[in-house]
Amino acid sequence: MPNESSPPVDLASFLKRAEGVLAQLEAWLPPAPPPVDWNSHAFRWRKRGTRGWLEPVRHIARIDMDDLQHIDRQKDVINRNTVQFLEGKPANNVLMTGARGTGKSSLVKAMLAAHGDRGLRLIEVDKSDLGDLQEIVETVAERPERFLIFADDLSFEEGEAGYKALKSVLDGSIAASTQNVLIYATSNRRHLMPEYMHENLQAKHQSDGEIHPGETVEEKISLSERFGLWLSFYPFKQDDYLDIVAHWLRELGCSEESIARSRTEALQWTLERGSRSGRVAWQFAKDWAARND
């Protein structure tokens, strides 16, 4: 029993102090994530503290399939896979690797432009947030739309947590069995991780002549092998690069005479940058069009 000599508890004062403590705690807690605007066609996965949410992309960078030149095979393969996905047929996760600026990321955006009206949606996820993949998949699992989870410019160093998280989602996890989600990833590294010469020394030569890679190499290959489709992208030839420049100049309203005059400067532009790519062609086209409109 309470001590009869104890001072009486002032309930009103106690509640006021408790409310003050709760207010201070709430100030430290991250706010509740906003409700998802499912009318949007593209999202980014955002994180504040331990809470993540799908943030709508209000101004989507649109690119059409016809804008992507000299990667016809890659366009056909990824478009076929995406259409199969939209139709509820078996479809594969896709890994696109190769030279920078050759259209890997743009091809994913082109899928959204081509099929957004059929229910295709895009979710962009930073590499640092790949550990949330299962949470993302569960967020959209009951939706009628079809979602491409897009991981751009993906690469891992030894021991990164996102490596094993992605590996788990791609093969054998609950998230991988979800029918309305695919993962499309791009990388400049074929196996998503750096490769070192000393790792090749671990290879074993069998008596029948076969070569078996060492455990380190096998571990690195195991992630990329979980993607059902691999698409490789290569640097453009000079004529291909000039074709892409001409395409963008026409899109920007330049005359054929202006396009013909641009050839020498277009080649100088790419020499200065050490790269013949679609990105470099677009950058030159903007500069030329602005100076020669």
FENSULUR-V706537 format. One line per field, one symbol per residue. ss: DSSP state (H for helix, E for strand, L for the rest). phi: phi as a letter, one per 40 degrees, with the letter a starting at -180 (. if undefined). Layout:
BEGIN
ss: ???
phi: ???
END
This chain:
BEGIN
ss: LLLLLLLLLLHHHHHHHHHHHHHHHHHHLLLLLLLLLLLLLEEEEEEELLEEEEEELLLLLLLLHHHLLLLHHHHHHHHHHHHHHHLLLLLLLEEEEELLLLLHHHHHHHHHHHHHHHLEEEEELLHHHHHHHHHHHHHHLLLLLEEEEEELLLLELLLLHHHHHHHHHHLLLLHHHLLLEEEEEEELLLLLELLLHHHHLLLEELLLLLEELLHHHHHHHHHHLLLLEEEEELLLLHHHHHHHHHHHHHHLLLLHHHHHHLHHHHHHHHHHHLLLLHHHHHHHHHHHHHHLL
phi: .cccccccccdccccccccccccccccccccccccccccccbbbcbbbgcbbacccccbcccacdcccbgbccccccccccccdcccgcdabcbbbbhccgbhcccccccccccbdcbhcbbbcbcdcbcccdccccccbdccccbbccbbcfcabbdgcccccccdcccagcccccccbbbbbbbacbcbgbcbbcccccccbccccgcbbcccccdccccccccccbbbbbbdccdccdcccdcdcccccgcccccccccdcccccdccccgabacccccccdccccccbc
END
